Amino acid sequence: MASTLCCRARASPIFSTSSTIRRRLPLIGAFCMLSFGFCNLSPSFSSSFSVNTGCAQSLPFAPLLKSKFSTQAPAKTSSSIRMESGSDTVPSIVVYVTVPNKEEGKKLAESIVREKLAACVNIVPGIESVYEWEGKIQSDAEELLIIKSRQSLLEALTKHVEENHPYEVPEVIALPINGGSTPYLKWLKNNTRD
């Protein structure tokens, strides 16, 4: 069941050719569309279809996009819920952590799931981070861990990442999950520790 609920990313070799970058741009676009939702980015696109596109209305910045780019009301689905304590789900979060390579990412992801600090960790290959470190602009190829967990586990998860990460200052950024698929959120609750 876990394999159907948590897709595993396949790592591909990282090349720096322009043809590889052009091939990855559609993937970046698809990631943005999944993150922001079709109706948040293009009201004319979503109004031309009568089907529910499954827009990411739960993102914390979705109301900002909605007010800027759309005039229609948010889509409602019968299989989604708002996060509230006391139900079959718990307040949950998505946590972003970058890692230097596939091996470090897989090792950290497995330890997080083994310790039940998260129900699922996606490993997204082929990102590039640009940042300032010790007064110099740096650019590094990295992989992104997308961690789904309980809000109550953030402190323990952060400590685990800091203790097991190769970076001196690892990225740990948490975003709230305001709603989503009821079966998935129940699964997330049942596969993390209290």
C-alpha positions, 0 to 999 in steps of 0.5 A, a space after each residue: 500500500 505504501 508504494 501506491 501512496 508514496 511514489 519513489 523518484 528515480 534518480 538520473 545522472 546529472 549532466 550539464 549540457 543544454 539539451 539536458 536542461 531543455 529536457 528538464 524544463 518540462 519537468 520543472 513546469 510540471 512540478 510548478 503546475 502540480 504545486 500551484 494548480 492549473 486554476 491558480 495559474 490560469 483562470 482561462 485554462 481551468 474555466 475551459 474544462 468542466 472537470 476538477 483539476 485537483 488544484 493545490 488549494 491547500 498551499 499557504 500562498 494559494 489565496 494570494 495567487 487566487 486573488 491575483 490571477 483568478 476570479 472563480 471560487 476554489 474547487 471543492 472535492 469530496 475526497 479532500 478535507 481540511 486539517 483539524 485535530 480530533 479527526 482521523 487525521 492530525 495536523 501535518 506538514 511538508 518539510 523540504 531538505 536539500 542533500 548533496 547527492 543521491 546516496 546521502 538523500 537515500 540514507 537520510 530518507 530511509 533513517 527518517 522513515 525507519 524512525 517513523 518521523 515521516 510517513 514518506 520522503 520523496 527524493 527529487 533529483 537534479 536541482 541546482 541551488 544558488 546561495 551565499 556562503 561565507 561571503 561568496 555566491 555558490 552554485 551546487 547540484 543537489 537533490 531535494 527531499 520532500 518529507 510528509 510528517 506530523 506537525 508535532 514531529 517537526 522538532 524531532 525531525 529537525 534534530 534528526 536531520 541536523 544530527 545525520 546531515 553532511 552539511 554544517 547548516 542543513 536546510 529544514 523548511 516546513 510548510 503546513 498541509 491545510 487539507 488533502 486526500 482523506 485516505 492519504 492523510 489517515 495513512 500519514 497519521 498511521 505511519 508516523 509516531 505519536 
